[in-house]
């Protein structure tokens, strides 16, 4: 059981890291993947998705440690 707990924590930390990278590099990611007209709305969406991923990962970590 402790190995499963550690694996879930590692996966949750990876999810949080992906979310944080999406928040801070949203402009670069949108320039790389999308056209100019869509860029501002895509940046907003990437930041929102990154925030949600970070929160979900953090909640999983908190629940596992209780």
C-alpha positions in Angstrom: 0.0 0.0 0.0 2.8 2.6 0.7 4.2 2.0 -2.8 0.8 2.9 -4.3 0.6 6.0 -2.2 4.0 7.1 -3.3 3.2 6.5 -7.0 0.0 8.5 -6.7 1.9 11.4 -5.1 4.5 11.3 -7.9 1.9 11.3 -10.6 0.1 14.2 -8.8 3.3 16.2 -8.6 3.8 15.7 -12.4 0.2 16.9 -13.0 0.9 20.0 -10.8 4.2 20.7 -12.7 2.4 20.4 -16.1 -0.2 22.9 -14.9 2.4 25.4 -13.7 4.3 25.1 -17.0 1.1 25.7 -18.9 0.4 28.8 -16.8 3.8 30.4 -17.3 4.4 29.4 -20.9 0.9 29.9 -22.3 2.1 32.6 -24.7 4.9 30.5 -26.1 2.7 27.5 -26.5 0.0 29.4 -28.3 2.6 30.9 -30.7 3.8 27.5 -31.4 0.5 25.7 -32.0 -2.1 28.2 -33.1 -2.7 31.0 -35.6 -2.5 34.7 -34.8 -6.3 35.3 -34.6 -6.8 32.6 -31.9 -3.8 33.5 -29.8 -5.3 35.6 -27.0 -8.3 33.3 -26.4 -6.0 30.3 -26.5 -3.6 31.9 -24.0 -6.6 32.4 -21.6 -7.8 28.9 -22.1 -4.3 27.4 -21.5 -3.9 29.4 -18.3 -7.3 28.3 -17.0 -6.6 24.6 -17.9 -3.1 24.9 -16.2 -4.7 26.4 -13.1 -7.3 23.6 -12.9 -4.6 20.9 -13.4 -2.5 22.4 -10.6 -5.5 22.6 -8.2 -6.6 19.0 -9.0 -3.0 17.7 -8.5 -2.7 19.6 -5.2 -6.1 18.3 -4.0 -5.0 14.7 -4.8 -1.8 15.2 -2.8 -3.7 16.6 0.2 -6.3 13.7 0.1 -3.6 11.1 -0.1 -1.7 12.5 2.9 -4.7 12.5 5.2 
